[in-house]
Amino acid sequence: MRKVIYPGTFDPVTLGHIDIIQRACDLFDEVVVTVAINPDKTPLFTIEERIVFIKESVKCYPKVLVDSFDGLVVEHAKNVGAIGIIRGLRALSDFEYEFQMALMNRKLAKNINTVFLMPHEKYTYLNSSIIRNLASLNSDVSDFVPPIVQEALKKKFIK
Ligand code: COA
């Protein structure tokens, strides 16, 4: 059983994240999408809301589990029995930060490797901040997020 975790803030989950989840499912037996409780970010959606959005969006993928974690990502990987950490690389600009994180995580837990996957080119310019910004300006985000997120954003920003 080759299990990996896919950690992130997912505030909110986008179709770019879902694309990475699909690719991870093609490679591994189980993918745990794990929502980080990150004290450095002030999220728009609560941890519970973010989990519900992901669960609803991946319900057709039987290999995917969704949970949350607080603390070190490698400790969570060990706790769930994962052999690796999935991260998405969208552009060269992601690389330096991701490289540093991957090497530090390997130093902390030498048996847990980071696997980088690239989403489809149509999602390379996406991130959650852009989605929140577009939605706050009442722009249509249906090409970028699952329907449940689109609805939640609409409700959040109703004037
Ligand atoms: N499609 C669209 N957007 C994507 C994406 C994709 N495939 N992959 C990443 N993004 C976006 C995210 O939406 C997010 O956007 P935002 O900053 O505008 O909100 C941004 O890229 C950052 O991605 P995210 O995956 O949420 O990473 P993060 O930097 O917020 O979180 C953790 C990274 C949680 C994995 C990391 O901080 C962590 O491991 N924390 C635990 C503490 C720890 O172990 N520290 C030691 C590590 S060295």
Backbone and ligand atoms as CSV (ligand in chain L), in Angstrom:
chain,resi,resn,atom,element,x,y,z
A,1,MET,N,N,0.853,-1.202,0.000
A,1,MET,CA,C,0.000,0.000,0.000
A,1,MET,C,C,0.886,1.248,0.000
A,2,ARG,N,N,0.909,1.967,-1.110
A,2,ARG,CA,C,1.748,3.174,-1.195
A,2,ARG,C,C,0.858,4.394,-0.987
A,3,LYS,N,N,1.036,4.957,0.229
A,3,LYS,CA,C,0.170,6.083,0.620
A,3,LYS,C,C,0.988,7.381,0.648
A,4,VAL,N,N,0.397,8.461,0.166
A,4,VAL,CA,C,1.074,9.768,0.219
A,4,VAL,C,C,0.125,10.792,0.833
A,5,ILE,N,N,0.722,11.899,1.326
A,5,ILE,CA,C,-0.147,12.994,1.759
A,5,ILE,C,C,0.058,14.193,0.836
A,6,TYR,N,N,-0.994,14.951,0.677
A,6,TYR,CA,C,-0.938,16.177,-0.134
A,6,TYR,C,C,-1.361,17.326,0.790
A,7,PRO,N,N,-0.378,18.009,1.396
A,7,PRO,CA,C,-0.717,19.069,2.335
A,7,PRO,C,C,-0.870,20.432,1.661
A,8,GLY,N,N,-1.681,21.292,2.254
A,8,GLY,CA,C,-1.821,22.652,1.735
A,8,GLY,C,C,-2.815,23.417,2.572
A,9,THR,N,N,-2.939,24.688,2.276
A,9,THR,CA,C,-3.888,25.520,3.023
A,9,THR,C,C,-5.293,25.371,2.423
A,10,PHE,N,N,-5.371,25.243,1.115
A,10,PHE,CA,C,-6.632,24.994,0.403
A,10,PHE,C,C,-7.721,25.994,0.804
A,11,ASP,N,N,-7.395,27.287,0.689
A,11,ASP,CA,C,-8.341,28.330,1.120
A,11,ASP,C,C,-8.787,29.204,-0.048
A,12,PRO,N,N,-9.600,28.709,-0.959
A,12,PRO,CA,C,-10.227,27.408,-1.002
A,12,PRO,C,C,-9.497,26.491,-1.997
A,13,VAL,N,N,-9.947,25.206,-2.026
A,13,VAL,CA,C,-9.432,24.266,-3.027
A,13,VAL,C,C,-9.815,24.770,-4.425
A,14,THR,N,N,-8.885,24.606,-5.369
A,14,THR,CA,C,-9.144,25.040,-6.751
A,14,THR,C,C,-9.079,23.824,-7.691
A,15,LEU,N,N,-9.422,24.039,-8.948
A,15,LEU,CA,C,-9.311,22.945,-9.925
A,15,LEU,C,C,-7.842,22.577,-10.165
A,16,GLY,N,N,-6.939,23.508,-9.875
A,16,GLY,CA,C,-5.501,23.196,-9.958
A,16,GLY,C,C,-5.126,22.155,-8.916
A,17,HIS,N,N,-5.639,22.311,-7.686
A,17,HIS,CA,C,-5.382,21.309,-6.646
A,17,HIS,C,C,-6.011,19.961,-7.036
A,18,ILE,N,N,-7.238,20.011,-7.568
A,18,ILE,CA,C,-7.930,18.760,-7.940
A,18,ILE,C,C,-7.136,18.032,-9.035
A,19,ASP,N,N,-6.570,18.810,-9.945
A,19,ASP,CA,C,-5.744,18.223,-11.013
A,19,ASP,C,C,-4.555,17.465,-10.403
A,20,ILE,N,N,-3.918,18.051,-9.398
A,20,ILE,CA,C,-2.781,17.387,-8.732
A,20,ILE,C,C,-3.269,16.109,-8.027
A,21,ILE,N,N,-4.431,16.192,-7.380
A,21,ILE,CA,C,-4.984,15.017,-6.663
A,21,ILE,C,C,-5.215,13.868,-7.648
A,22,GLN,N,N,-5.778,14.195,-8.818
A,22,GLN,CA,C,-6.019,13.156,-9.845
A,22,GLN,C,C,-4.716,12.489,-10.256
A,23,ARG,N,N,-3.694,13.304,-10.472
A,23,ARG,CA,C,-2.394,12.757,-10.906
A,23,ARG,C,C,-1.790,11.888,-9.811
A,24,ALA,N,N,-1.953,12.319,-8.558
A,24,ALA,CA,C,-1.415,11.511,-7.441
A,24,ALA,C,C,-2.148,10.172,-7.361
A,25,CYS,N,N,-3.455,10.183,-7.637
A,25,CYS,CA,C,-4.240,8.936,-7.621
A,25,CYS,C,C,-3.760,7.961,-8.697
A,26,ASP,N,N,-3.272,8.503,-9.819
A,26,ASP,CA,C,-2.769,7.632,-10.886
A,26,ASP,C,C,-1.485,6.912,-10.453
A,27,LEU,N,N,-0.776,7.488,-9.487
A,27,LEU,CA,C,0.544,6.958,-9.125
A,27,LEU,C,C,0.557,6.166,-7.816
A,28,PHE,N,N,-0.374,6.477,-6.914
A,28,PHE,CA,C,-0.313,5.893,-5.567
A,28,PHE,C,C,-1.629,5.195,-5.209
A,29,ASP,N,N,-1.563,4.350,-4.156
A,29,ASP,CA,C,-2.753,3.584,-3.758
A,29,ASP,C,C,-3.712,4.406,-2.918
A,30,GLU,N,N,-3.160,5.324,-2.128
A,30,GLU,CA,C,-4.024,6.158,-1.293
A,30,GLU,C,C,-3.437,7.568,-1.195
A,31,VAL,N,N,-4.293,8.574,-1.289
A,31,VAL,CA,C,-3.846,9.969,-1.234
A,31,VAL,C,C,-4.622,10.655,-0.104
A,32,VAL,N,N,-3.888,11.112,0.912
A,32,VAL,CA,C,-4.538,11.828,2.013
A,32,VAL,C,C,-4.343,13.327,1.772
A,33,VAL,N,N,-5.433,14.003,1.445
A,33,VAL,CA,C,-5.368,15.456,1.259
A,33,VAL,C,C,-5.525,16.056,2.647
A,34,THR,N,N,-4.510,16.791,3.088
A,34,THR,CA,C,-4.504,17.222,4.479
A,34,THR,C,C,-4.420,18.746,4.590
A,35,VAL,N,N,-5.404,19.310,5.247
A,35,VAL,CA,C,-5.536,20.767,5.319
A,35,VAL,C,C,-4.715,21.282,6.501
A,36,ALA,N,N,-3.784,22.189,6.206
A,36,ALA,CA,C,-2.887,22.701,7.245
A,36,ALA,C,C,-3.571,23.769,8.080
A,37,ILE,N,N,-3.422,23.625,9.393
A,37,ILE,CA,C,-3.861,24.690,10.305
A,37,ILE,C,C,-2.641,25.591,10.436
A,38,ASN,N,N,-2.622,26.671,9.617
A,38,ASN,CA,C,-1.410,27.479,9.460
A,38,ASN,C,C,-1.563,28.813,10.195
A,39,PRO,N,N,-0.851,29.003,11.319
A,39,PRO,CA,C,-1.014,30.237,12.099
A,39,PRO,C,C,-0.536,31.488,11.361
A,40,ASP,N,N,0.255,31.306,10.273
A,40,ASP,CA,C,0.760,32.471,9.523
A,40,ASP,C,C,-0.265,33.026,8.538
A,41,LYS,N,N,-1.329,32.260,8.266
A,41,LYS,CA,C,-2.332,32.734,7.301
A,41,LYS,C,C,-3.635,33.020,8.026
A,42,THR,N,N,-4.392,34.000,7.534
A,42,THR,CA,C,-5.717,34.277,8.094
A,42,THR,C,C,-6.714,33.810,7.046
A,43,PRO,N,N,-7.217,32.588,7.186
A,43,PRO,CA,C,-8.037,32.036,6.103
A,43,PRO,C,C,-9.423,32.661,5.992
A,44,LEU,N,N,-9.927,32.642,4.775
A,44,LEU,CA,C,-11.302,33.108,4.524
A,44,LEU,C,C,-12.290,32.062,5.032
A,45,PHE,N,N,-11.957,30.780,4.797
A,45,PHE,CA,C,-12.851,29.682,5.196
A,45,PHE,C,C,-12.265,28.931,6.390
A,46,THR,N,N,-13.156,28.436,7.260
A,46,THR,CA,C,-12.696,27.670,8.426
A,46,THR,C,C,-12.119,26.336,7.950
A,47,ILE,N,N,-11.423,25.699,8.857
A,47,ILE,CA,C,-10.831,24.398,8.526
A,47,ILE,C,C,-11.943,23.399,8.138
A,48,GLU,N,N,-13.072,23.463,8.877
A,48,GLU,CA,C,-14.187,22.528,8.610
A,48,GLU,C,C,-14.757,22.783,7.213
A,49,GLU,N,N,-14.918,24.067,6.868
A,49,GLU,CA,C,-15.464,24.396,5.535
A,49,GLU,C,C,-14.520,23.896,4.440
A,50,ARG,N,N,-13.206,24.130,4.646
A,50,ARG,CA,C,-12.242,23.718,3.621
A,50,ARG,C,C,-12.252,22.198,3.432
A,51,ILE,N,N,-12.418,21.477,4.549
A,51,ILE,CA,C,-12.470,20.000,4.458
A,51,ILE,C,C,-13.722,19.568,3.689
A,52,VAL,N,N,-14.860,20.179,4.001
A,52,VAL,CA,C,-16.112,19.822,3.309
A,52,VAL,C,C,-15.966,20.079,1.804
A,53,PHE,N,N,-15.376,21.222,1.430
A,53,PHE,CA,C,-15.230,21.549,0.000
A,53,PHE,C,C,-14.382,20.485,-0.708
A,54,ILE,N,N,-13.310,20.061,-0.037
A,54,ILE,CA,C,-12.437,19.065,-0.689
A,54,ILE,C,C,-13.173,17.720,-0.772
A,55,LYS,N,N,-13.803,17.317,0.348
A,55,LYS,CA,C,-14.501,16.014,0.349
A,55,LYS,C,C,-15.529,15.952,-0.771
A,56,GLU,N,N,-16.304,17.022,-0.906
A,56,GLU,CA,C,-17.345,17.060,-1.940
A,56,GLU,C,C,-16.703,16.992,-3.340
A,57,SER,N,N,-15.571,17.660,-3.505
A,57,SER,CA,C,-14.955,17.751,-4.834
A,57,SER,C,C,-14.217,16.481,-5.239
A,58,VAL,N,N,-13.881,15.615,-4.251
A,58,VAL,CA,C,-13.121,14.391,-4.593
A,58,VAL,C,C,-13.940,13.133,-4.339
A,59,LYS,N,N,-15.255,13.300,-4.191
A,59,LYS,CA,C,-16.047,12.125,-3.795
A,59,LYS,C,C,-16.047,11.024,-4.855
A,60,CYS,N,N,-15.688,11.374,-6.102
A,60,CYS,CA,C,-15.611,10.331,-7.132
A,60,CYS,C,C,-14.247,9.643,-7.161
A,61,TYR,N,N,-13.346,10.010,-6.265
A,61,TYR,CA,C,-12.037,9.339,-6.207
A,61,TYR,C,C,-11.950,8.498,-4.938
A,62,PRO,N,N,-12.174,7.176,-5.057
A,62,PRO,CA,C,-12.198,6.332,-3.857
A,62,PRO,C,C,-10.845,6.246,-3.132
A,63,LYS,N,N,-9.762,6.622,-3.822
A,63,LYS,CA,C,-8.443,6.516,-3.179
A,63,LYS,C,C,-8.134,7.695,-2.257
A,64,VAL,N,N,-9.011,8.708,-2.243
A,64,VAL,CA,C,-8.673,9.947,-1.526
A,64,VAL,C,C,-9.348,10.021,-0.161
A,65,LEU,N,N,-8.554,10.374,0.847
A,65,LEU,CA,C,-9.074,10.676,2.184
A,65,LEU,C,C,-8.757,12.144,2.452
A,66,VAL,N,N,-9.554,12.772,3.316
A,66,VAL,CA,C,-9.310,14.183,3.626
A,66,VAL,C,C,-9.224,14.326,5.144
A,67,ASP,N,N,-8.176,15.041,5.607
A,67,ASP,CA,C,-8.089,15.322,7.040
A,67,ASP,C,C,-7.392,16.668,7.243
A,68,SER,N,N,-7.018,16.980,8.477
A,68,SER,CA,C,-6.297,18.229,8.734
A,68,SER,C,C,-5.136,17.929,9.665
A,69,PHE,N,N,-4.198,18.856,9.740
A,69,PHE,CA,C,-3.073,18.659,10.658
A,69,PHE,C,C,-2.566,19.989,11.183
A,70,ASP,N,N,-1.909,19.860,12.333
A,70,ASP,CA,C,-1.342,21.001,13.026
A,70,ASP,C,C,0.080,20.560,13.364
A,71,GLY,N,N,1.067,21.396,13.151
A,71,GLY,CA,C,2.436,20.979,13.496
A,71,GLY,C,C,3.242,20.637,12.264
A,72,LEU,N,N,4.155,19.709,12.421
A,72,LEU,CA,C,5.067,19.377,11.316
A,72,LEU,C,C,4.404,18.448,10.309
A,73,VAL,N,N,4.588,18.755,9.033
A,73,VAL,CA,C,3.980,17.938,7.987
A,73,VAL,C,C,4.569,16.519,7.990
A,74,VAL,N,N,5.873,16.392,8.263
A,74,VAL,CA,C,6.473,15.044,8.243
A,74,VAL,C,C,5.933,14.170,9.381
A,75,GLU,N,N,5.601,14.802,10.515
A,75,GLU,CA,C,5.029,14.025,11.632
A,75,GLU,C,C,3.662,13.492,11.234
A,76,HIS,N,N,2.896,14.347,10.544
A,76,HIS,CA,C,1.572,13.900,10.097
A,76,HIS,C,C,1.717,12.772,9.069
A,77,ALA,N,N,2.703,12.914,8.183
A,77,ALA,CA,C,2.937,11.858,7.182
A,77,ALA,C,C,3.226,10.535,7.889
A,78,LYS,N,N,4.087,10.585,8.910
A,78,LYS,CA,C,4.421,9.354,9.654
A,78,LYS,C,C,3.169,8.803,10.337
A,79,ASN,N,N,2.398,9.696,10.961
A,79,ASN,CA,C,1.212,9.251,11.712
A,79,ASN,C,C,0.200,8.510,10.843
A,80,VAL,N,N,0.088,8.945,9.568
A,80,VAL,CA,C,-0.904,8.278,8.705
A,80,VAL,C,C,-0.278,7.138,7.889
A,81,GLY,N,N,1.032,6.929,8.068
A,81,GLY,CA,C,1.709,5.836,7.362
A,81,GLY,C,C,2.029,6.165,5.907
A,82,ALA,N,N,2.266,7.452,5.624
A,82,ALA,CA,C,2.570,7.851,4.233
A,82,ALA,C,C,4.064,7.710,3.954
A,83,ILE,N,N,4.379,7.387,2.706
A,83,ILE,CA,C,5.789,7.268,2.310
A,83,ILE,C,C,6.276,8.558,1.648
A,84,GLY,N,N,5.359,9.466,1.339
A,84,GLY,CA,C,5.792,10.671,0.642
A,84,GLY,C,C,4.817,11.820,0.778
A,85,ILE,N,N,5.314,12.985,0.340
A,85,ILE,CA,C,4.522,14.225,0.374
A,85,ILE,C,C,4.384,14.714,-1.065
A,86,ILE,N,N,3.169,14.947,-1.478
A,86,ILE,CA,C,2.921,15.484,-2.828
A,86,ILE,C,C,2.902,17.007,-2.759
A,87,ARG,N,N,3.589,17.652,-3.694
A,87,ARG,CA,C,3.483,19.102,-3.838
A,87,ARG,C,C,3.323,19.421,-5.321
A,88,GLY,N,N,2.571,20.463,-5.609
A,88,GLY,CA,C,2.374,20.880,-6.996
A,88,GLY,C,C,3.404,21.938,-7.363
A,89,LEU,N,N,3.932,21.839,-8.568
A,89,LEU,CA,C,4.839,22.876,-9.082
A,89,LEU,C,C,4.172,23.513,-10.277
A,90,ARG,N,N,3.848,24.805,-10.155
A,90,ARG,CA,C,3.146,25.462,-11.253
A,90,ARG,C,C,4.089,26.203,-12.180
A,91,ALA,N,N,5.120,26.802,-11.599
A,91,ALA,CA,C,6.044,27.617,-12.400
A,91,ALA,C,C,7.396,27.592,-11.711
A,92,LEU,N,N,8.387,28.104,-12.418
A,92,LEU,CA,C,9.740,28.125,-11.860
A,92,LEU,C,C,9.759,28.883,-10.531
A,93,SER,N,N,8.897,29.887,-10.425
A,93,SER,CA,C,8.862,30.702,-9.208
A,93,SER,C,C,8.483,29.888,-7.969
A,94,ASP,N,N,7.781,28.769,-8.150
A,94,ASP,CA,C,7.441,27.914,-6.995
A,94,ASP,C,C,8.668,27.145,-6.511
A,95,PHE,N,N,9.659,26.984,-7.416
A,95,PHE,CA,C,10.675,25.967,-7.185
A,95,PHE,C,C,11.539,26.210,-5.951
A,96,GLU,N,N,12.017,27.450,-5.784
A,96,GLU,CA,C,12.981,27.707,-4.713
A,96,GLU,C,C,12.397,27.396,-3.332
A,97,TYR,N,N,11.178,27.881,-3.119
A,97,TYR,CA,C,10.486,27.644,-1.844
A,97,TYR,C,C,10.220,26.147,-1.647
A,98,GLU,N,N,9.755,25.497,-2.696
A,98,GLU,CA,C,9.420,24.075,-2.605
A,98,GLU,C,C,10.672,23.223,-2.382
A,99,PHE,N,N,11.767,23.611,-3.042
A,99,PHE,CA,C,13.038,22.886,-2.936
A,99,PHE,C,C,13.542,22.950,-1.491
A,100,GLN,N,N,13.473,24.164,-0.921
A,100,GLN,CA,C,13.918,24.369,0.457
A,100,GLN,C,C,13.069,23.529,1.423
A,101,MET,N,N,11.739,23.562,1.201
A,101,MET,CA,C,10.842,22.816,2.086
A,101,MET,C,C,11.094,21.302,1.955
A,102,ALA,N,N,11.279,20.851,0.716
A,102,ALA,CA,C,11.488,19.413,0.483
A,102,ALA,C,C,12.773,18.945,1.157
A,103,LEU,N,N,13.837,19.744,1.051
A,103,LEU,CA,C,15.115,19.330,1.657
A,103,LEU,C,C,15.033,19.360,3.180
A,104,MET,N,N,14.353,20.360,3.723
A,104,MET,CA,C,14.203,20.428,5.183
A,104,MET,C,C,13.357,19.239,5.666
A,105,ASN,N,N,12.309,18.941,4.943
A,105,ASN,CA,C,11.472,17.795,5.342
A,105,ASN,C,C,12.259,16.488,5.259
A,106,ARG,N,N,13.148,16.378,4.278
A,106,ARG,CA,C,13.955,15.150,4.159
A,106,ARG,C,C,14.976,15.055,5.289
A,107,LYS,N,N,15.467,16.237,5.716
A,107,LYS,CA,C,16.391,16.260,6.849
A,107,LYS,C,C,15.648,15.803,8.116
A,108,LEU,N,N,14.393,16.250,8.239
A,108,LEU,CA,C,13.607,15.908,9.437
A,108,LEU,C,C,13.165,14.438,9.431
A,109,ALA,N,N,12.935,13.894,8.242
A,109,ALA,CA,C,12.451,12.499,8.156
A,109,ALA,C,C,12.998,11.899,6.866
A,110,LYS,N,N,14.119,11.185,6.991
A,110,LYS,CA,C,14.839,10.787,5.761
A,110,LYS,C,C,14.083,9.777,4.894
A,111,ASN,N,N,13.095,9.094,5.463
A,111,ASN,CA,C,12.358,8.107,4.668
A,111,ASN,C,C,11.144,8.696,3.950
A,112,ILE,N,N,10.884,9.975,4.203
A,112,ILE,CA,C,9.702,10.575,3.556
A,112,ILE,C,C,10.165,11.495,2.430
A,113,ASN,N,N,9.861,11.095,1.223
A,113,ASN,CA,C,10.297,11.865,0.053
A,113,ASN,C,C,9.185,12.782,-0.441
A,114,THR,N,N,9.605,13.915,-1.015
A,114,THR,CA,C,8.630,14.813,-1.637
A,114,THR,C,C,8.555,14.494,-3.122
A,115,VAL,N,N,7.331,14.403,-3.623
A,115,VAL,CA,C,7.108,14.131,-5.051
A,115,VAL,C,C,6.430,15.358,-5.653
A,116,PHE,N,N,7.061,15.943,-6.662
A,116,PHE,CA,C,6.483,17.124,-7.308
A,116,PHE,C,C,5.679,16.708,-8.538
A,117,LEU,N,N,4.483,17.245,-8.639
A,117,LEU,CA,C,3.652,16.988,-9.812
A,117,LEU,C,C,3.267,18.327,-10.432
A,118,MET,N,N,3.161,18.344,-11.745
A,118,MET,CA,C,2.786,19.589,-12.419
A,118,MET,C,C,1.341,19.547,-12.867
A,119,PRO,N,N,0.543,20.556,-12.491
A,119,PRO,CA,C,-0.834,20.564,-12.963
A,119,PRO,C,C,-0.889,20.906,-14.450
A,120,HIS,N,N,-2.033,20.710,-15.057
A,120,HIS,CA,C,-2.236,21.108,-16.454
A,120,HIS,C,C,-1.852,22.591,-16.620
A,121,GLU,N,N,-1.298,22.909,-17.797
A,121,GLU,CA,C,-0.845,24.289,-18.060
A,121,GLU,C,C,-1.939,25.320,-17.799
A,122,LYS,N,N,-3.215,24.908,-18.017
A,122,LYS,CA,C,-4.288,25.909,-17.874
A,122,LYS,C,C,-4.454,26.354,-16.422
A,123,TYR,N,N,-3.812,25.642,-15.492
A,123,TYR,CA,C,-3.926,26.038,-14.081
A,123,TYR,C,C,-2.645,26.650,-13.522
A,124,THR,N,N,-1.642,26.877,-14.383
A,124,THR,CA,C,-0.342,27.291,-13.828
A,124,THR,C,C,-0.384,28.694,-13.209
A,125,TYR,N,N,-1.333,29.511,-13.611
A,125,TYR,CA,C,-1.364,30.879,-13.058
A,125,TYR,C,C,-2.358,31.025,-11.911
A,126,LEU,N,N,-2.914,29.888,-11.474
A,126,LEU,CA,C,-3.949,29.934,-10.418
A,126,LEU,C,C,-3.345,29.892,-9.032
A,127,ASN,N,N,-3.905,30.626,-8.104
A,127,ASN,CA,C,-3.686,30.321,-6.688
A,127,ASN,C,C,-4.934,30.746,-5.912
A,128,SER,N,N,-4.991,30.376,-4.664
A,128,SER,CA,C,-6.216,30.621,-3.904
A,128,SER,C,C,-6.443,32.112,-3.655
A,129,SER,N,N,-5.351,32.892,-3.492
A,129,SER,CA,C,-5.521,34.341,-3.254
A,129,SER,C,C,-6.201,35.007,-4.448
A,130,ILE,N,N,-5.797,34.621,-5.659
A,130,ILE,CA,C,-6.398,35.220,-6.867
A,130,ILE,C,C,-7.892,34.897,-6.907
A,131,ILE,N,N,-8.230,33.653,-6.554
A,131,ILE,CA,C,-9.639,33.251,-6.560
A,131,ILE,C,C,-10.433,34.099,-5.549
A,132,ARG,N,N,-9.874,34.244,-4.339
A,132,ARG,CA,C,-10.581,35.040,-3.313
A,132,ARG,C,C,-10.755,36.472,-3.793
A,133,ASN,N,N,-9.720,37.007,-4.424
A,133,ASN,CA,C,-9.776,38.374,-4.906
A,133,ASN,C,C,-10.830,38.533,-6.007
A,134,LEU,N,N,-10.825,37.609,-6.993
A,134,LEU,CA,C,-11.813,37.676,-8.080
A,134,LEU,C,C,-13.231,37.592,-7.518
A,135,ALA,N,N,-13.439,36.625,-6.594
A,135,ALA,CA,C,-14.785,36.421,-6.044
A,135,ALA,C,C,-15.232,37.652,-5.265
A,136,SER,N,N,-14.315,38.289,-4.558
A,136,SER,CA,C,-14.696,39.472,-3.759
A,136,SER,C,C,-15.121,40.624,-4.670
A,137,LEU,N,N,-14.681,40.556,-5.940
A,137,LEU,CA,C,-15.057,41.605,-6.906
A,137,LEU,C,C,-16.185,41.126,-7.824
A,138,ASN,N,N,-16.876,40.070,-7.363
A,138,ASN,CA,C,-18.021,39.495,-8.070
A,138,ASN,C,C,-17.699,38.994,-9.472
A,139,SER,N,N,-16.468,38.551,-9.677
A,139,SER,CA,C,-16.096,37.996,-10.968
A,139,SER,C,C,-16.438,36.497,-10.991
A,140,ASP,N,N,-16.695,35.972,-12.172
A,140,ASP,CA,C,-17.058,34.556,-12.322
A,140,ASP,C,C,-15.800,33.686,-12.147
A,141,VAL,N,N,-15.849,32.750,-11.187
A,141,VAL,CA,C,-14.681,31.887,-10.954
A,141,VAL,C,C,-14.980,30.424,-11.316
A,142,SER,N,N,-16.071,30.211,-12.071
A,142,SER,CA,C,-16.506,28.835,-12.329
A,142,SER,C,C,-15.491,28.006,-13.129
A,143,ASP,N,N,-14.597,28.670,-13.875
A,143,ASP,CA,C,-13.582,27.910,-14.624
A,143,ASP,C,C,-12.444,27.437,-13.721
A,144,PHE,N,N,-12.414,27.914,-12.502
A,144,PHE,CA,C,-11.229,27.681,-11.661
A,144,PHE,C,C,-11.472,26.890,-10.387
A,145,VAL,N,N,-12.732,26.799,-9.958
A,145,VAL,CA,C,-13.007,26.119,-8.674
A,145,VAL,C,C,-14.173,25.139,-8.832
A,146,PRO,N,N,-14.247,24.114,-7.946
A,146,PRO,CA,C,-15.394,23.198,-8.000
A,146,PRO,C,C,-16.689,23.960,-7.662
A,147,PRO,N,N,-17.858,23.429,-8.133
A,147,PRO,CA,C,-19.130,24.140,-7.923
A,147,PRO,C,C,-19.412,24.488,-6.458
A,148,ILE,N,N,-19.086,23.601,-5.510
A,148,ILE,CA,C,-19.384,23.887,-4.098
A,148,ILE,C,C,-18.597,25.116,-3.602
A,149,VAL,N,N,-17.400,25.289,-4.127
A,149,VAL,CA,C,-16.579,26.446,-3.731
A,149,VAL,C,C,-17.143,27.720,-4.366
A,150,GLN,N,N,-17.586,27.575,-5.608
A,150,GLN,CA,C,-18.161,28.723,-6.301
A,150,GLN,C,C,-19.370,29.267,-5.511
A,151,GLU,N,N,-20.232,28.342,-5.071
A,151,GLU,CA,C,-21.418,28.736,-4.288
A,151,GLU,C,C,-21.026,29.393,-2.974
A,152,ALA,N,N,-20.044,28.791,-2.295
A,152,ALA,CA,C,-19.616,29.310,-0.994
A,152,ALA,C,C,-19.016,30.709,-1.143
A,153,LEU,N,N,-18.275,30.922,-2.211
A,153,LEU,CA,C,-17.672,32.243,-2.429
A,153,LEU,C,C,-18.752,33.277,-2.706
A,154,LYS,N,N,-19.766,32.851,-3.494
A,154,LYS,CA,C,-20.873,33.768,-3.803
A,154,LYS,C,C,-21.531,34.237,-2.512
A,155,LYS,N,N,-21.835,33.250,-1.623
A,155,LYS,CA,C,-22.508,33.573,-0.355
A,155,LYS,C,C,-21.634,34.485,0.494
A,156,LYS,N,N,-20.354,34.185,0.531
A,156,LYS,CA,C,-19.418,34.941,1.370
A,156,LYS,C,C,-19.381,36.413,0.971
A,157,PHE,N,N,-19.465,36.664,-0.347
A,157,PHE,CA,C,-19.259,38.032,-0.807
A,157,PHE,C,C,-20.545,38.731,-1.236
A,158,ILE,N,N,-21.709,38.127,-0.890
A,158,ILE,CA,C,-22.982,38.795,-1.209
A,158,ILE,C,C,-23.026,40.141,-0.496
A,159,LYS,N,N,-23.344,41.162,-1.251
A,159,LYS,CA,C,-23.348,42.511,-0.663
A,159,LYS,C,C,-24.628,42.726,0.133
L,1,COA,N1,N,-3.259,24.907,-8.180
L,1,COA,C1,C,-3.635,26.087,-7.743
L,1,COA,N2,N,-3.074,26.721,-6.699
L,1,COA,C2,C,-2.066,26.097,-6.072
L,1,COA,C3,C,-1.614,24.832,-6.479
L,1,COA,C4,C,-2.255,24.242,-7.600
L,1,COA,N3,N,-1.905,23.048,-8.068
L,1,COA,N4,N,-0.608,24.471,-5.666
L,1,COA,C5,C,-0.432,25.463,-4.780
L,1,COA,N5,N,-1.307,26.452,-5.022
L,1,COA,C6,C,-1.405,27.743,-4.330
L,1,COA,C7,C,-2.227,27.687,-3.091
L,1,COA,O1,O,-3.593,27.877,-3.376
L,1,COA,C8,C,-1.652,28.798,-2.271
L,1,COA,O2,O,-2.154,30.044,-2.706
L,1,COA,P1,P,-2.247,31.312,-1.751
L,1,COA,O3,O,-0.899,31.483,-1.122
L,1,COA,O4,O,-2.635,32.368,-2.705
L,1,COA,O5,O,-3.316,31.031,-0.749
L,1,COA,C9,C,-0.186,28.783,-2.633
L,1,COA,O6,O,-0.109,28.157,-3.878
L,1,COA,C10,C,0.622,28.059,-1.611
L,1,COA,O7,O,0.224,26.721,-1.596
L,1,COA,P2,P,-0.129,25.775,-0.401
L,1,COA,O8,O,-0.128,24.435,-1.009
L,1,COA,O9,O,-1.358,26.153,0.335
L,1,COA,O10,O,1.113,25.892,0.453
L,1,COA,P3,P,1.332,26.677,1.717
L,1,COA,O11,O,2.649,27.305,1.467
L,1,COA,O12,O,0.224,27.507,2.171
L,1,COA,O13,O,1.396,25.446,2.733
L,1,COA,C11,C,2.454,23.645,3.891
L,1,COA,C12,C,2.462,24.611,2.732
L,1,COA,C13,C,1.189,23.665,4.705
L,1,COA,C14,C,2.597,22.298,3.274
L,1,COA,C15,C,3.683,24.008,4.728
L,1,COA,O14,O,3.572,25.315,5.210
L,1,COA,C16,C,3.863,23.054,5.883
L,1,COA,O15,O,4.299,21.954,5.689
L,1,COA,N6,N,3.518,23.497,7.094
L,1,COA,C17,C,3.628,22.679,8.287
L,1,COA,C18,C,4.820,23.066,9.140
L,1,COA,C19,C,6.042,22.323,8.711
L,1,COA,O16,O,6.083,21.118,8.592
L,1,COA,N7,N,7.089,23.071,8.489
L,1,COA,C20,C,8.331,22.550,8.018
L,1,COA,C21,C,8.339,22.489,6.525
L,1,COA,S1,S,9.947,22.839,5.973
